Amino acid sequence: WVVVDPAINPAQMEMYADVESRGGILEPAGIVEVKFREAQRREMMHRLDPELEALDAALESAAEPDAVKDAEARIQAREEKLAPLYTQIACEFADLHDRTGRMEAKGVIRKGLEWRRARAFFYWRVRRRVLETAAVARVQAADPALAPEAARALVEGWAAGGDDDKAAAEALADGEALDARVEAVRVEALKRRVRELYDQLPEGERAAALQ
């Protein structure tokens, strides 16, 4: 076993899993034996099954020893009948906690993938990430004051592909459009810097600086 934690480098690491994979280290039956044991399943039967509820009431009201034994025997028979069903339900519930839907909901993976489509998905995903990383570096070079997160958000807005990695990669691969946007960032950064420098001048020197 090996543990890979995307928290090591969340800006670069992404986790995926096949939709048929599981994220646990135990089989569902093993999880049930540890987390939802027989006594707990029996308690649930008595809480949910109308017939067992009626038998429990009959047992409580039974006054004669024969009536008590009869109620206990019927309760045991009902429990034995329901046991396989409740075990199966418990195993399915435990299995749901290890599937990709739950992993995605908990933020353990970015999304689940079908193996037969994984090659095409990763081609466009990696291409998009490479182009985004290069574009972010250019944006930060054009405006050094821009934080990495802000630069990445700006570039992601340019990609305008949302979750469509192919559309985003194709948008970022448009060299002319990207050059124009990076140049606009550089110009805005220069304007901001000029304004900052101008504001730092004494009042008497500002008019001369504009000549």
DOGU-932670 format. One record per residue (C-alpha): x, y, z; residue number from 1. Coordinates in pm, whole numbers, plus 50000, padded with zeros to 5 digits. Layout:
<recs>
+-------+-------+-------+-----+
:    px :    py :    pz :   k :
+-------+-------+-------+-----+
:     X :     Y :     Z : NUM :
...
+-------+-------+-------+-----+
</recs>
This chain:
<recs>
+-------+-------+-------+-----+
:    px :    py :    pz :   k :
+-------+-------+-------+-----+
: 50000 : 50000 : 50000 :   1 :
: 50107 : 50357 : 49938 :   2 :
: 49942 : 50677 : 50060 :   3 :
: 49936 : 50970 : 49817 :   4 :
: 49802 : 51294 : 49964 :   5 :
: 49723 : 51582 : 49724 :   6 :
: 49765 : 51818 : 50020 :   7 :
: 50139 : 51786 : 49950 :   8 :
: 50096 : 52020 : 49653 :   9 :
: 49727 : 52102 : 49598 :  10 :
: 49802 : 52350 : 49320 :  11 :
: 49951 : 52075 : 49103 :  12 :
: 49818 : 51741 : 49228 :  13 :
: 49478 : 51602 : 49131 :  14 :
: 49330 : 51267 : 49232 :  15 :
: 49102 : 51053 : 49016 :  16 :
: 48952 : 50708 : 49046 :  17 :
: 48779 : 50465 : 48815 :  18 :
: 48402 : 50463 : 48869 :  19 :
: 48420 : 50092 : 48955 :  20 :
: 48702 : 50134 : 49207 :  21 :
: 48675 : 50150 : 49584 :  22 :
: 48859 : 50373 : 49827 :  23 :
: 48859 : 50152 : 50135 :  24 :
: 49110 : 49897 : 50258 :  25 :
: 48841 : 49652 : 50377 :  26 :
: 48578 : 49462 : 50184 :  27 :
: 48220 : 49571 : 50266 :  28 :
: 48162 : 49254 : 50468 :  29 :
: 48468 : 49333 : 50677 :  30 :
: 48351 : 49689 : 50737 :  31 :
: 48010 : 49560 : 50849 :  32 :
: 48172 : 49320 : 51096 :  33 :
: 48370 : 49608 : 51247 :  34 :
: 48127 : 49899 : 51224 :  35 :
: 47779 : 49743 : 51217 :  36 :
: 47784 : 49420 : 51410 :  37 :
: 47515 : 49158 : 51451 :  38 :
: 47375 : 49308 : 51772 :  39 :
: 47334 : 49645 : 51600 :  40 :
: 47164 : 49485 : 51301 :  41 :
: 46929 : 49299 : 51535 :  42 :
: 46843 : 49624 : 51714 :  43 :
: 46762 : 49782 : 51378 :  44 :
: 46534 : 49491 : 51287 :  45 :
: 46333 : 49546 : 51604 :  46 :
: 46316 : 49919 : 51533 :  47 :
: 46208 : 49893 : 51168 :  48 :
: 46018 : 49567 : 51122 :  49 :
: 45645 : 49591 : 51210 :  50 :
: 45618 : 49218 : 51276 :  51 :
: 45903 : 49224 : 51526 :  52 :
: 45751 : 49530 : 51692 :  53 :
: 45426 : 49336 : 51738 :  54 :
: 45614 : 49033 : 51872 :  55 :
: 45808 : 49252 : 52117 :  56 :
: 45480 : 49393 : 52243 :  57 :
: 45339 : 49040 : 52275 :  58 :
: 45647 : 48931 : 52470 :  59 :
: 45614 : 49223 : 52711 :  60 :
: 45247 : 49150 : 52775 :  61 :
: 45292 : 48773 : 52805 :  62 :
: 45220 : 48649 : 53155 :  63 :
: 45237 : 48271 : 53114 :  64 :
: 45572 : 48091 : 53065 :  65 :
: 45441 : 47914 : 52758 :  66 :
: 45336 : 48245 : 52600 :  67 :
: 45681 : 48393 : 52675 :  68 :
: 45857 : 48094 : 52515 :  69 :
: 45629 : 48110 : 52213 :  70 :
: 45693 : 48483 : 52163 :  71 :
: 46069 : 48436 : 52205 :  72 :
: 46072 : 48152 : 51953 :  73 :
: 45876 : 48356 : 51699 :  74 :
: 46108 : 48654 : 51752 :  75 :
: 46414 : 48435 : 51697 :  76 :
: 46265 : 48285 : 51382 :  77 :
: 46183 : 48630 : 51247 :  78 :
: 46535 : 48755 : 51326 :  79 :
: 46688 : 48457 : 51144 :  80 :
: 46466 : 48522 : 50845 :  81 :
: 46559 : 48891 : 50829 :  82 :
: 46932 : 48848 : 50905 :  83 :
: 47049 : 48780 : 50545 :  84 :
: 46850 : 49077 : 50412 :  85 :
: 46984 : 49319 : 50674 :  86 :
: 47339 : 49190 : 50624 :  87 :
: 47307 : 49245 : 50250 :  88 :
: 47171 : 49597 : 50302 :  89 :
: 47449 : 49676 : 50551 :  90 :
: 47715 : 49554 : 50304 :  91 :
: 47566 : 49766 : 50025 :  92 :
: 47557 : 50069 : 50253 :  93 :
: 47919 : 50013 : 50357 :  94 :
: 48017 : 49974 : 49991 :  95 :
: 47851 : 50305 : 49901 :  96 :
: 48090 : 50483 : 50138 :  97 :
: 48390 : 50363 : 49940 :  98 :
: 48264 : 50441 : 49589 :  99 :
: 48375 : 50730 : 49372 : 100 :
: 48060 : 50935 : 49437 : 101 :
: 48137 : 50945 : 49808 : 102 :
: 48508 : 51005 : 49749 : 103 :
: 48422 : 51298 : 49523 : 104 :
: 48173 : 51438 : 49776 : 105 :
: 48439 : 51425 : 50050 : 106 :
: 48699 : 51593 : 49828 : 107 :
: 48924 : 51287 : 49821 : 108 :
: 48920 : 51281 : 49440 : 109 :
: 48840 : 51542 : 49178 : 110 :
: 48605 : 51311 : 48986 : 111 :
: 48541 : 50953 : 48887 : 112 :
: 48640 : 50831 : 48541 : 113 :
: 48546 : 50548 : 48311 : 114 :
: 48860 : 50353 : 48227 : 115 :
: 48778 : 50330 : 47855 : 116 :
: 48764 : 50712 : 47831 : 117 :
: 49060 : 50783 : 48061 : 118 :
: 49324 : 50823 : 47787 : 119 :
: 49133 : 51098 : 47605 : 120 :
: 49037 : 51265 : 47933 : 121 :
: 49394 : 51282 : 48063 : 122 :
: 49531 : 51399 : 47728 : 123 :
: 49312 : 51709 : 47734 : 124 :
: 49338 : 51754 : 48110 : 125 :
: 49718 : 51752 : 48107 : 126 :
: 49729 : 51971 : 47798 : 127 :
: 49500 : 52224 : 47965 : 128 :
: 49702 : 52225 : 48288 : 129 :
: 50031 : 52270 : 48100 : 130 :
: 49892 : 52561 : 47900 : 131 :
: 49739 : 52714 : 48212 : 132 :
: 50067 : 52689 : 48403 : 133 :
: 50257 : 52854 : 48118 : 134 :
: 49996 : 53128 : 48089 : 135 :
: 50001 : 53191 : 48466 : 136 :
: 50380 : 53231 : 48453 : 137 :
: 50345 : 53486 : 48171 : 138 :
: 50077 : 53678 : 48360 : 139 :
: 50290 : 53695 : 48674 : 140 :
: 50587 : 53811 : 48469 : 141 :
: 50368 : 54085 : 48318 : 142 :
: 50238 : 54186 : 48661 : 143 :
: 50469 : 54071 : 48944 : 144 :
: 50229 : 54212 : 49203 : 145 :
: 49963 : 53960 : 49104 : 146 :
: 49932 : 53668 : 49348 : 147 :
: 49952 : 53316 : 49201 : 148 :
: 49590 : 53246 : 49292 : 149 :
: 49471 : 53566 : 49126 : 150 :
: 49680 : 53495 : 48816 : 151 :
: 49540 : 53142 : 48790 : 152 :
: 49183 : 53269 : 48833 : 153 :
: 49244 : 53520 : 48555 : 154 :
: 49379 : 53254 : 48321 : 155 :
: 49093 : 53016 : 48403 : 156 :
: 48855 : 53295 : 48305 : 157 :
: 49032 : 53328 : 47970 : 158 :
: 49001 : 52954 : 47911 : 159 :
: 48624 : 52981 : 47948 : 160 :
: 48590 : 52606 : 47914 : 161 :
: 48458 : 52527 : 48258 : 162 :
: 48492 : 52151 : 48300 : 163 :
: 48546 : 52105 : 47926 : 164 :
: 48922 : 52057 : 47919 : 165 :
: 48935 : 52029 : 47539 : 166 :
: 48760 : 52365 : 47487 : 167 :
: 48976 : 52530 : 47753 : 168 :
: 49299 : 52392 : 47606 : 169 :
: 49204 : 52507 : 47257 : 170 :
: 49124 : 52856 : 47387 : 171 :
: 49459 : 52882 : 47567 : 172 :
: 49642 : 52749 : 47260 : 173 :
: 49529 : 53056 : 47062 : 174 :
: 49862 : 53239 : 47072 : 175 :
: 49742 : 53573 : 46935 : 176 :
: 49453 : 53600 : 47178 : 177 :
: 49674 : 53500 : 47471 : 178 :
: 49944 : 53749 : 47371 : 179 :
: 49688 : 54029 : 47358 : 180 :
: 49551 : 53943 : 47701 : 181 :
: 49894 : 53920 : 47861 : 182 :
: 49988 : 54254 : 47703 : 183 :
: 49671 : 54407 : 47849 : 184 :
: 49773 : 54280 : 48192 : 185 :
: 50122 : 54430 : 48147 : 186 :
: 49978 : 54767 : 48043 : 187 :
: 49740 : 54777 : 48338 : 188 :
: 50026 : 54690 : 48573 : 189 :
: 50235 : 54974 : 48427 : 190 :
: 49946 : 55218 : 48463 : 191 :
: 49899 : 55118 : 48824 : 192 :
: 50270 : 55156 : 48892 : 193 :
: 50279 : 55498 : 48725 : 194 :
: 49983 : 55612 : 48936 : 195 :
: 50154 : 55485 : 49251 : 196 :
: 50476 : 55671 : 49164 : 197 :
: 50282 : 55985 : 49074 : 198 :
: 50100 : 55980 : 49407 : 199 :
: 50433 : 55956 : 49589 : 200 :
: 50561 : 56281 : 49432 : 201 :
: 50533 : 56604 : 49631 : 202 :
: 50248 : 56827 : 49517 : 203 :
: 50487 : 57079 : 49365 : 204 :
: 50661 : 56820 : 49149 : 205 :
: 50357 : 56652 : 48999 : 206 :
: 50293 : 56910 : 48725 : 207 :
: 50656 : 56894 : 48612 : 208 :
: 50641 : 56514 : 48598 : 209 :
: 50360 : 56532 : 48340 : 210 :
: 50555 : 56754 : 48098 : 211 :
+-------+-------+-------+-----+
</recs>
